[in-house]
C-alpha cells in the first residue's frame, strides 16, 4: 500500500516525521512529492499511489483520472475546493478533510487581525479596544467556535449565525444565536467570516449585507475570497469612510483596495491562517490516521463525496 504526500508547499519536518510514523507502523510505504513545478510530476506520482495526503494542491479530473490505484485522498485542512469531488466519485475515490485540526490557528489569526485593525495598523495613533464590542461569527463550525472562545477572553459580546445549527446548540456555549445573516450584520460592529465557498455563498457578502453593519464596522475574512463580492465591497468602502476590511485571502482587486483604502484595508501576502507548526503537524498526522483507518477498517467518518 503506497501513501503519497503530494505537497507544493511541504509539511514541516515534524509533521512529515509524524506522518511517516503512522504510515509505516501500519505497514504501508510513504512516498514524497514536494515543491513540484509541473503538473506532469503530479500526474506521474499519483499513477501508482493507493492513497494521497495533500494541502492546497489541485486534484482535478485529470489528476484523479490518472490515479488508477487511488482509494482515498485526504486534504490536510478544512477547505476542499481544490478537489473535484465528482471526478473522485466517478473514479471510486473517497475524499476526506481533517476538520478542526487547524481551527485554533485560524481563529487566533482572525482575532490578531482584529487587534491590528482597531489599533490602526500600529501606525502610532490612538485606536480602540475589543472589550465590550459585539462580534458576529458567520458560520459556527470548528473555527467559529474557537473564535468565540478567544473573543470571550477579550471580553467581547459574541453573536453567531449558522443555518445548519440549532440556536440551542450555539447558545449553550454562551454565544447569542441570531436567525439570519442580515440580523448578524445589523447587530454586530465586528463580523468574522467562516463560510465555505459554495454555489450559494459565492459573492453573498455584498453591499446590501455589509451596509447593515453599525458605524466603524470591521469585516474579518479568514475563509475564502470567493464569498466576498469584490466590486461591491469597493463601492461600500467608497460610500462608508468608517468601514474597514482585513483579510487572510488576498482579493483579486488587491491593488485597487490598497490604493483607495490605505489605513482601512489590509491583506496578508498569502493565506496563512493554518500556517503554524502546530496546525501543520496536527492536520498531517490526522490525515495519515484517517487513511490507515479507512484502508484497514473502512472508516468513512470525514468523507466529503458520495
PAMILO-848635 format. One record per residue (C-alpha): x, y, z; residue in three letters. Coordinates in pm, whole numbers, plus 50000, padded with zeros to 5 digits. Example, Ala and Ser with C-alpha at 12.3 -4.5 7.8 and 13.67 -1.06 7.14 Angstrom:
<markes>
<marke><u>51230</u><v>49550</v><w>50780</w><r>Ala</r></marke>
<marke><u>51367</u><v>49894</v><w>50714</w><r>Ser</r></marke>
</markes>
This chain:
<markes>
<marke><u>50000</u><v>50000</v><w>50000</w><r>Unk</r></marke>
<marke><u>50161</u><v>50322</v><w>49881</w><r>Unk</r></marke>
<marke><u>50073</u><v>50653</v><w>50050</w><r>Unk</r></marke>
<marke><u>50175</u><v>50966</v><w>49860</w><r>Unk</r></marke>
<marke><u>50235</u><v>51306</v><w>50019</w><r>Unk</r></marke>
<marke><u>50185</u><v>51548</v><w>49729</w><r>Unk</r></marke>
<marke><u>50259</u><v>51898</v><w>49854</w><r>Unk</r></marke>
<marke><u>50366</u><v>52200</v><w>49655</w><r>Unk</r></marke>
<marke><u>50404</u><v>52365</v><w>49998</w><r>Unk</r></marke>
<marke><u>50577</u><v>52093</v><w>50202</w><r>Unk</r></marke>
<marke><u>50481</u><v>51993</v><w>50553</w><r>Unk</r></marke>
<marke><u>50717</u><v>52088</v><w>50834</w><r>Unk</r></marke>
<marke><u>50977</u><v>51829</v><w>50922</w><r>Unk</r></marke>
<marke><u>50796</u><v>51739</v><w>51246</w><r>Unk</r></marke>
<marke><u>50472</u><v>51682</v><w>51055</w><r>Unk</r></marke>
<marke><u>50641</u><v>51461</v><w>50796</w><r>Unk</r></marke>
<marke><u>50805</u><v>51259</v><w>51071</w><r>Unk</r></marke>
<marke><u>50470</u><v>51206</v><w>51241</w><r>Unk</r></marke>
<marke><u>50301</u><v>51108</v><w>50915</w><r>Unk</r></marke>
<marke><u>50579</u><v>50863</v><w>50833</w><r>Unk</r></marke>
<marke><u>50550</u><v>50705</v><w>51177</w><r>Unk</r></marke>
<marke><u>50175</u><v>50647</v><w>51135</w><r>Unk</r></marke>
<marke><u>50204</u><v>50518</v><w>50777</w><r>Unk</r></marke>
<marke><u>50498</u><v>50284</v><w>50834</w><r>Unk</r></marke>
<marke><u>50360</u><v>50143</v><w>51160</w><r>Unk</r></marke>
<marke><u>50056</u><v>50041</v><w>50956</w><r>Unk</r></marke>
<marke><u>50285</u><v>49853</v><w>50718</w><r>Unk</r></marke>
<marke><u>50240</u><v>50099</v><w>50432</w><r>Unk</r></marke>
<marke><u>50504</u><v>50273</v><w>50217</w><r>Unk</r></marke>
<marke><u>50536</u><v>50653</v><w>50222</w><r>Unk</r></marke>
<marke><u>50632</u><v>50844</v><w>49905</w><r>Unk</r></marke>
<marke><u>50703</u><v>51218</v><w>49891</w><r>Unk</r></marke>
<marke><u>50642</u><v>51465</v><w>49609</w><r>Unk</r></marke>
<marke><u>50734</u><v>51811</v><w>49732</w><r>Unk</r></marke>
<marke><u>50780</u><v>52152</v><w>49568</w><r>Unk</r></marke>
<marke><u>50688</u><v>52009</v><w>49229</w><r>Unk</r></marke>
<marke><u>50698</u><v>52258</v><w>48942</w><r>Unk</r></marke>
<marke><u>50493</u><v>52087</v><w>48672</w><r>Unk</r></marke>
<marke><u>50158</u><v>51910</v><w>48669</w><r>Unk</r></marke>
<marke><u>50320</u><v>51617</v><w>48487</w><r>Unk</r></marke>
<marke><u>50518</u><v>51541</v><w>48803</w><r>Unk</r></marke>
<marke><u>50194</u><v>51514</v><w>48999</w><r>Unk</r></marke>
<marke><u>50029</u><v>51301</v><w>48731</w><r>Unk</r></marke>
<marke><u>50324</u><v>51061</v><w>48736</w><r>Unk</r></marke>
<marke><u>50324</u><v>51044</v><w>49116</w><r>Unk</r></marke>
<marke><u>49955</u><v>50958</v><w>49153</w><r>Unk</r></marke>
<marke><u>49966</u><v>50688</v><w>48885</w><r>Unk</r></marke>
<marke><u>50062</u><v>50408</v><w>49123</w><r>Unk</r></marke>
<marke><u>49966</u><v>50552</v><w>49463</w><r>Unk</r></marke>
<marke><u>49690</u><v>50396</v><w>49672</w><r>Unk</r></marke>
<marke><u>49630</u><v>50699</v><w>49892</w><r>Unk</r></marke>
<marke><u>49732</u><v>51064</v><w>49896</w><r>Unk</r></marke>
<marke><u>49772</u><v>51341</v><w>50151</w><r>Unk</r></marke>
<marke><u>49755</u><v>51691</v><w>50003</w><r>Unk</r></marke>
<marke><u>49728</u><v>52050</v><w>50117</w><r>Unk</r></marke>
<marke><u>49616</u><v>52318</v><w>49869</w><r>Unk</r></marke>
<marke><u>49728</u><v>52108</v><w>49574</w><r>Unk</r></marke>
<marke><u>49482</u><v>52084</v><w>49284</w><r>Unk</r></marke>
<marke><u>49333</u><v>51739</v><w>49238</w><r>Unk</r></marke>
<marke><u>49117</u><v>51800</v><w>48933</w><r>Unk</r></marke>
<marke><u>48961</u><v>51549</v><w>48694</w><r>Unk</r></marke>
<marke><u>49286</u><v>51498</v><w>48504</w><r>Unk</r></marke>
<marke><u>49478</u><v>51412</v><w>48821</w><r>Unk</r></marke>
<marke><u>49206</u><v>51187</v><w>48960</w><r>Unk</r></marke>
<marke><u>49162</u><v>51006</v><w>48628</w><r>Unk</r></marke>
<marke><u>49536</u><v>50937</v><w>48628</w><r>Unk</r></marke>
<marke><u>49524</u><v>50788</v><w>48978</w><r>Unk</r></marke>
<marke><u>49427</u><v>50438</v><w>48870</w><r>Unk</r></marke>
<marke><u>49503</u><v>50272</v><w>49207</w><r>Unk</r></marke>
<marke><u>49386</u><v>50557</v><w>49428</w><r>Unk</r></marke>
<marke><u>49139</u><v>50468</v><w>49701</w><r>Unk</r></marke>
<marke><u>49145</u><v>50777</v><w>49921</w><r>Unk</r></marke>
<marke><u>49264</u><v>51139</v><w>49910</w><r>Unk</r></marke>
<marke><u>49279</u><v>51339</v><w>50233</w><r>Unk</r></marke>
<marke><u>49309</u><v>51715</v><w>50235</w><r>Unk</r></marke>
<marke><u>49514</u><v>51811</v><w>50541</w><r>Unk</r></marke>
<marke><u>49296</u><v>52104</v><w>50636</w><r>Unk</r></marke>
<marke><u>48932</u><v>52207</v><w>50632</w><r>Unk</r></marke>
<marke><u>48872</u><v>52358</v><w>50287</w><r>Unk</r></marke>
<marke><u>48842</u><v>52114</v><w>49998</w><r>Unk</r></marke>
<marke><u>48752</u><v>52326</v><w>49694</w><r>Unk</r></marke>
<marke><u>49083</u><v>52222</v><w>49537</w><r>Unk</r></marke>
<marke><u>48947</u><v>51869</v><w>49483</w><r>Unk</r></marke>
<marke><u>48698</u><v>51771</v><w>49211</w><r>Unk</r></marke>
<marke><u>48455</u><v>51565</v><w>49420</w><r>Unk</r></marke>
<marke><u>48251</u><v>51448</v><w>49121</w><r>Unk</r></marke>
<marke><u>48561</u><v>51317</v><w>48944</w><r>Unk</r></marke>
<marke><u>48669</u><v>51145</v><w>49266</w><r>Unk</r></marke>
<marke><u>48333</u><v>50972</v><w>49295</w><r>Unk</r></marke>
<marke><u>48346</u><v>50870</v><w>48929</w><r>Unk</r></marke>
<marke><u>48684</u><v>50706</v><w>48998</w><r>Unk</r></marke>
<marke><u>48561</u><v>50542</v><w>49321</w><r>Unk</r></marke>
<marke><u>48798</u><v>50753</v><w>49531</w><r>Unk</r></marke>
<marke><u>48699</u><v>50858</v><w>49882</w><r>Unk</r></marke>
<marke><u>48780</u><v>51222</v><w>49965</w><r>Unk</r></marke>
<marke><u>48818</u><v>51346</v><w>50321</w><r>Unk</r></marke>
<marke><u>48938</u><v>51656</v><w>50501</w><r>Unk</r></marke>
<marke><u>49067</u><v>51697</v><w>50856</w><r>Unk</r></marke>
<marke><u>48816</u><v>51933</v><w>51019</w><r>Unk</r></marke>
<marke><u>48921</u><v>52109</v><w>51336</w><r>Unk</r></marke>
<marke><u>49292</u><v>52039</v><w>51316</w><r>Unk</r></marke>
<marke><u>49385</u><v>52396</v><w>51220</w><r>Unk</r></marke>
<marke><u>49084</u><v>52568</v><w>51378</w><r>Unk</r></marke>
<marke><u>49273</u><v>52732</v><w>51665</w><r>Unk</r></marke>
<marke><u>49544</u><v>52865</v><w>51432</w><r>Unk</r></marke>
<marke><u>49286</u><v>53031</v><w>51205</w><r>Unk</r></marke>
<marke><u>49091</u><v>53166</v><w>51500</w><r>Unk</r></marke>
<marke><u>49398</u><v>53321</v><w>51658</w><r>Unk</r></marke>
<marke><u>49479</u><v>53490</v><w>51328</w><r>Unk</r></marke>
<marke><u>49123</u><v>53626</v><w>51298</w><r>Unk</r></marke>
<marke><u>49146</u><v>53793</v><w>51638</w><r>Unk</r></marke>
<marke><u>49502</u><v>53906</v><w>51564</w><r>Unk</r></marke>
<marke><u>49377</u><v>54079</v><w>51250</w><r>Unk</r></marke>
<marke><u>49102</u><v>54241</v><w>51455</w><r>Unk</r></marke>
<marke><u>49352</u><v>54381</v><w>51706</w><r>Unk</r></marke>
<marke><u>49574</u><v>54503</v><w>51421</w><r>Unk</r></marke>
<marke><u>49281</u><v>54687</v><w>51264</w><r>Unk</r></marke>
<marke><u>49137</u><v>54852</v><w>51577</w><r>Unk</r></marke>
<marke><u>49487</u><v>54973</v><w>51669</w><r>Unk</r></marke>
<marke><u>49500</u><v>55148</v><w>51331</w><r>Unk</r></marke>
<marke><u>49750</u><v>54902</v><w>51186</w><r>Unk</r></marke>
<marke><u>50002</u><v>55004</v><w>51452</w><r>Unk</r></marke>
<marke><u>50060</u><v>55345</v><w>51295</w><r>Unk</r></marke>
<marke><u>50119</u><v>55515</v><w>51629</w><r>Unk</r></marke>
<marke><u>49776</u><v>55677</v><w>51666</w><r>Unk</r></marke>
<marke><u>49515</u><v>55601</v><w>51930</w><r>Unk</r></marke>
<marke><u>49292</u><v>55309</v><w>51846</w><r>Unk</r></marke>
<marke><u>49010</u><v>55128</v><w>52021</w><r>Unk</r></marke>
<marke><u>48970</u><v>54811</v><w>52224</w><r>Unk</r></marke>
<marke><u>48780</u><v>54489</v><w>52157</w><r>Unk</r></marke>
<marke><u>48639</u><v>54462</v><w>52508</w><r>Unk</r></marke>
<marke><u>48265</u><v>54522</v><w>52522</w><r>Unk</r></marke>
<marke><u>48223</u><v>54522</v><w>52143</w><r>Unk</r></marke>
<marke><u>47989</u><v>54289</v><w>51956</w><r>Unk</r></marke>
<marke><u>48148</u><v>54024</v><w>51737</w><r>Unk</r></marke>
<marke><u>47939</u><v>53835</v><w>51487</w><r>Unk</r></marke>
<marke><u>48059</u><v>53493</v><w>51371</w><r>Unk</r></marke>
<marke><u>47924</u><v>53399</v><w>51029</w><r>Unk</r></marke>
<marke><u>47922</u><v>53016</v><w>51038</w><r>Unk</r></marke>
<marke><u>47972</u><v>52847</v><w>51372</w><r>Unk</r></marke>
<marke><u>48187</u><v>52548</v><w>51287</w><r>Unk</r></marke>
<marke><u>48523</u><v>52442</v><w>51429</w><r>Unk</r></marke>
<marke><u>48692</u><v>52774</v><w>51353</w><r>Unk</r></marke>
<marke><u>48391</u><v>52978</v><w>51459</w><r>Unk</r></marke>
<marke><u>48380</u><v>52803</v><w>51797</w><r>Unk</r></marke>
<marke><u>48746</u><v>52882</v><w>51856</w><r>Unk</r></marke>
<marke><u>48693</u><v>53244</v><w>51754</w><r>Unk</r></marke>
<marke><u>48412</u><v>53263</v><w>52009</w><r>Unk</r></marke>
<marke><u>48630</u><v>53114</v><w>52280</w><r>Unk</r></marke>
<marke><u>48912</u><v>53362</v><w>52220</w><r>Unk</r></marke>
<marke><u>48679</u><v>53661</v><w>52173</w><r>Unk</r></marke>
<marke><u>48511</u><v>53592</v><w>52507</w><r>Unk</r></marke>
<marke><u>48858</u><v>53611</v><w>52659</w><r>Unk</r></marke>
<marke><u>48881</u><v>53965</v><w>52520</w><r>Unk</r></marke>
<marke><u>48551</u><v>54045</v><w>52687</w><r>Unk</r></marke>
<marke><u>48355</u><v>54074</v><w>52362</w><r>Unk</r></marke>
<marke><u>47983</u><v>54005</v><w>52323</w><r>Unk</r></marke>
<marke><u>47969</u><v>53715</v><w>52078</w><r>Unk</r></marke>
<marke><u>47686</u><v>53651</v><w>51831</w><r>Unk</r></marke>
<marke><u>47667</u><v>53378</v><w>51566</w><r>Unk</r></marke>
<marke><u>47464</u><v>53276</v><w>51265</w><r>Unk</r></marke>
<marke><u>47473</u><v>52927</v><w>51120</w><r>Unk</r></marke>
<marke><u>47177</u><v>52794</v><w>50917</w><r>Unk</r></marke>
<marke><u>47287</u><v>52435</v><w>50984</w><r>Unk</r></marke>
<marke><u>47288</u><v>52458</v><w>51364</w><r>Unk</r></marke>
<marke><u>47002</u><v>52488</v><w>51608</w><r>Unk</r></marke>
<marke><u>47005</u><v>52805</v><w>51816</w><r>Unk</r></marke>
<marke><u>47022</u><v>52593</v><w>52132</w><r>Unk</r></marke>
<marke><u>47350</u><v>52434</v><w>52019</w><r>Unk</r></marke>
<marke><u>47505</u><v>52779</v><w>51979</w><r>Unk</r></marke>
<marke><u>47363</u><v>52939</v><w>52292</w><r>Unk</r></marke>
<marke><u>47468</u><v>52657</v><w>52522</w><r>Unk</r></marke>
<marke><u>47825</u><v>52777</v><w>52458</w><r>Unk</r></marke>
<marke><u>47749</u><v>53129</v><w>52579</w><r>Unk</r></marke>
<marke><u>47702</u><v>53275</v><w>52231</w><r>Unk</r></marke>
<marke><u>47392</u><v>53466</v><w>52116</w><r>Unk</r></marke>
<marke><u>47230</u><v>53293</v><w>51817</w><r>Unk</r></marke>
<marke><u>47059</u><v>53508</v><w>51554</w><r>Unk</r></marke>
<marke><u>46804</u><v>53398</v><w>51296</w><r>Unk</r></marke>
<marke><u>46965</u><v>53530</v><w>50978</w><r>Unk</r></marke>
<marke><u>47281</u><v>53671</v><w>50827</w><r>Unk</r></marke>
<marke><u>47101</u><v>54005</v><w>50798</w><r>Unk</r></marke>
<marke><u>47035</u><v>54006</v><w>51174</w><r>Unk</r></marke>
<marke><u>47401</u><v>53922</v><w>51244</w><r>Unk</r></marke>
<marke><u>47539</u><v>54207</v><w>51034</w><r>Unk</r></marke>
<marke><u>47284</u><v>54452</v><w>51170</w><r>Unk</r></marke>
<marke><u>47370</u><v>54371</v><w>51531</w><r>Unk</r></marke>
<marke><u>47749</u><v>54349</v><w>51517</w><r>Unk</r></marke>
<marke><u>48020</u><v>54608</v><w>51462</w><r>Unk</r></marke>
<marke><u>48270</u><v>54327</v><w>51401</w><r>Unk</r></marke>
<marke><u>48200</u><v>54027</v><w>51179</w><r>Unk</r></marke>
<marke><u>48433</u><v>53730</v><w>51128</w><r>Unk</r></marke>
<marke><u>48367</u><v>53518</v><w>50819</w><r>Unk</r></marke>
<marke><u>48396</u><v>53139</v><w>50830</w><r>Unk</r></marke>
<marke><u>48166</u><v>53027</v><w>50549</w><r>Unk</r></marke>
<marke><u>48289</u><v>52792</v><w>50274</w><r>Unk</r></marke>
<marke><u>48290</u><v>52888</v><w>49908</w><r>Unk</r></marke>
<marke><u>47986</u><v>52715</v><w>49758</w><r>Unk</r></marke>
<marke><u>47740</u><v>52797</v><w>49482</w><r>Unk</r></marke>
<marke><u>47515</u><v>52950</v><w>49749</w><r>Unk</r></marke>
<marke><u>47779</u><v>53153</v><w>49932</w><r>Unk</r></marke>
<marke><u>47995</u><v>53292</v><w>49649</w><r>Unk</r></marke>
<marke><u>47957</u><v>53672</v><w>49633</w><r>Unk</r></marke>
<marke><u>47695</u><v>53652</v><w>49909</w><r>Unk</r></marke>
<marke><u>47881</u><v>53901</v><w>50131</w><r>Unk</r></marke>
<marke><u>47779</u><v>54205</v><w>49933</w><r>Unk</r></marke>
<marke><u>47688</u><v>54571</v><w>49956</w><r>Unk</r></marke>
<marke><u>47340</u><v>54510</v><w>50095</w><r>Unk</r></marke>
<marke><u>47465</u><v>54279</v><w>50372</w><r>Unk</r></marke>
<marke><u>47773</u><v>54477</v><w>50472</w><r>Unk</r></marke>
<marke><u>47580</u><v>54802</v><w>50458</w><r>Unk</r></marke>
<marke><u>47377</u><v>54683</v><w>50757</w><r>Unk</r></marke>
<marke><u>47678</u><v>54692</v><w>50988</w><r>Unk</r></marke>
<marke><u>47697</u><v>54967</v><w>51253</w><r>Unk</r></marke>
<marke><u>47929</u><v>55266</v><w>51236</w><r>Unk</r></marke>
<marke><u>48305</u><v>55192</v><w>51247</w><r>Unk</r></marke>
<marke><u>48245</u><v>54838</v><w>51126</w><r>Unk</r></marke>
<marke><u>48519</u><v>54582</v><w>51067</w><r>Unk</r></marke>
<marke><u>48493</u><v>54276</v><w>50845</w><r>Unk</r></marke>
<marke><u>48746</u><v>53996</v><w>50905</w><r>Unk</r></marke>
<marke><u>48784</u><v>53726</v><w>50639</w><r>Unk</r></marke>
<marke><u>48989</u><v>53413</v><w>50705</w><r>Unk</r></marke>
<marke><u>48755</u><v>53193</v><w>50499</w><r>Unk</r></marke>
<marke><u>48755</u><v>53221</v><w>50118</w><r>Unk</r></marke>
<marke><u>48789</u><v>53526</v><w>49894</w><r>Unk</r></marke>
<marke><u>48511</u><v>53399</v><w>49666</w><r>Unk</r></marke>
<marke><u>48244</u><v>53465</v><w>49930</w><r>Unk</r></marke>
<marke><u>48306</u><v>53840</v><w>49903</w><r>Unk</r></marke>
<marke><u>48163</u><v>54045</v><w>49618</w><r>Unk</r></marke>
<marke><u>48484</u><v>54235</v><w>49544</w><r>Unk</r></marke>
<marke><u>48323</u><v>54506</v><w>49332</w><r>Unk</r></marke>
<marke><u>48055</u><v>54568</v><w>49594</w><r>Unk</r></marke>
<marke><u>48293</u><v>54591</v><w>49890</w><r>Unk</r></marke>
<marke><u>48484</u><v>54858</v><w>49695</w><r>Unk</r></marke>
<marke><u>48161</u><v>55052</v><w>49645</w><r>Unk</r></marke>
<marke><u>48070</u><v>55012</v><w>50010</w><r>Unk</r></marke>
<marke><u>48408</u><v>55136</v><w>50132</w><r>Unk</r></marke>
<marke><u>48385</u><v>55430</v><w>49895</w><r>Unk</r></marke>
<marke><u>48045</u><v>55519</v><w>50039</w><r>Unk</r></marke>
<marke><u>48135</u><v>55448</v><w>50400</w><r>Unk</r></marke>
<marke><u>48459</u><v>55602</v><w>50517</w><r>Unk</r></marke>
<marke><u>48422</u><v>55432</v><w>50855</w><r>Unk</r></marke>
<marke><u>48430</u><v>55075</v><w>50716</w><r>Unk</r></marke>
<marke><u>48742</u><v>54859</v><w>50744</w><r>Unk</r></marke>
<marke><u>48830</u><v>54523</v><w>50592</w><r>Unk</r></marke>
<marke><u>49108</u><v>54283</v><w>50689</w><r>Unk</r></marke>
<marke><u>49163</u><v>53950</v><w>50520</w><r>Unk</r></marke>
<marke><u>49387</u><v>53647</v><w>50507</w><r>Unk</r></marke>
<marke><u>49296</u><v>53585</v><w>50142</w><r>Unk</r></marke>
<marke><u>49428</u><v>53848</v><w>49903</w><r>Unk</r></marke>
<marke><u>49143</u><v>53961</v><w>49677</w><r>Unk</r></marke>
<marke><u>49172</u><v>53987</v><w>49302</w><r>Unk</r></marke>
<marke><u>49144</u><v>54365</v><w>49329</w><r>Unk</r></marke>
<marke><u>49412</u><v>54397</v><w>49597</w><r>Unk</r></marke>
<marke><u>49599</u><v>54676</v><w>49417</w><r>Unk</r></marke>
<marke><u>49281</u><v>54884</v><w>49386</w><r>Unk</r></marke>
<marke><u>49189</u><v>54824</v><w>49751</w><r>Unk</r></marke>
<marke><u>49538</u><v>54919</v><w>49868</w><r>Unk</r></marke>
<marke><u>49538</u><v>55239</v><w>49666</w><r>Unk</r></marke>
<marke><u>49188</u><v>55352</v><w>49757</w><r>Unk</r></marke>
<marke><u>49163</u><v>55246</v><w>50120</w><r>Unk</r></marke>
<marke><u>49502</u><v>55297</v><w>50282</w><r>Unk</r></marke>
<marke><u>49459</u><v>55273</v><w>50658</w><r>Unk</r></marke>
<marke><u>49128</u><v>55085</v><w>50625</w><r>Unk</r></marke>
<marke><u>49228</u><v>54771</v><w>50436</w><r>Unk</r></marke>
<marke><u>49488</u><v>54500</v><w>50492</w><r>Unk</r></marke>
<marke><u>49558</u><v>54163</v><w>50334</w><r>Unk</r></marke>
<marke><u>49823</u><v>53912</v><w>50426</w><r>Unk</r></marke>
<marke><u>50061</u><v>53842</v><w>50135</w><r>Unk</r></marke>
<marke><u>49933</u><v>53483</v><w>50116</w><r>Unk</r></marke>
<marke><u>49683</u><v>53269</v><w>50304</w><r>Unk</r></marke>
<marke><u>49845</u><v>53194</v><w>50638</w><r>Unk</r></marke>
<marke><u>49558</u><v>53109</v><w>50871</w><r>Unk</r></marke>
<marke><u>49662</u><v>52748</v><w>50914</w><r>Unk</r></marke>
<marke><u>50035</u><v>52813</v><w>50878</w><r>Unk</r></marke>
<marke><u>50154</u><v>52731</v><w>51226</w><r>Unk</r></marke>
<marke><u>50382</u><v>52449</v><w>51327</w><r>Unk</r></marke>
<marke><u>50110</u><v>52302</v><w>51546</w><r>Unk</r></marke>
<marke><u>49834</u><v>52312</v><w>51282</w><r>Unk</r></marke>
<marke><u>50069</u><v>52180</v><w>51017</w><r>Unk</r></marke>
<marke><u>50157</u><v>51880</v><w>51230</w><r>Unk</r></marke>
<marke><u>49806</u><v>51816</v><w>51361</w><r>Unk</r></marke>
<marke><u>49646</u><v>51815</v><w>51016</w><r>Unk</r></marke>
<marke><u>49915</u><v>51599</v><w>50858</w><r>Unk</r></marke>
<marke><u>49906</u><v>51333</v><w>51126</w><r>Unk</r></marke>
<marke><u>49526</u><v>51336</v><w>51131</w><r>Unk</r></marke>
<marke><u>49527</u><v>51277</v><w>50754</w><r>Unk</r></marke>
<marke><u>49762</u><v>50981</v><w>50793</w><r>Unk</r></marke>
<marke><u>49549</u><v>50828</v><w>51069</w><r>Unk</r></marke>
<marke><u>49233</u><v>50870</v><w>50860</w><r>Unk</r></marke>
<marke><u>49395</u><v>50692</v><w>50566</w><r>Unk</r></marke>
<marke><u>49503</u><v>50399</v><w>50782</w><r>Unk</r></marke>
<marke><u>49161</u><v>50377</v><w>50946</w><r>Unk</r></marke>
<marke><u>48988</u><v>50386</v><w>50608</w><r>Unk</r></marke>
<marke><u>49210</u><v>50122</v><w>50447</w><r>Unk</r></marke>
<marke><u>49210</u><v>49886</v><w>50744</w><r>Unk</r></marke>
<marke><u>48866</u><v>49943</v><w>50894</w><r>Unk</r></marke>
<marke><u>48658</u><v>50115</v><w>50626</w><r>Unk</r></marke>
<marke><u>48600</u><v>50421</v><w>50846</w><r>Unk</r></marke>
<marke><u>48449</u><v>50698</v><w>50630</w><r>Unk</r></marke>
<marke><u>48367</u><v>50945</v><w>50907</w><r>Unk</r></marke>
<marke><u>48502</u><v>51253</v><w>50727</w><r>Unk</r></marke>
<marke><u>48403</u><v>51151</v><w>50374</w><r>Unk</r></marke>
<marke><u>48309</u><v>51452</v><w>50159</w><r>Unk</r></marke>
<marke><u>48190</u><v>51290</v><w>49834</w><r>Unk</r></marke>
<marke><u>47907</u><v>51047</v><w>49778</w><r>Unk</r></marke>
</markes>
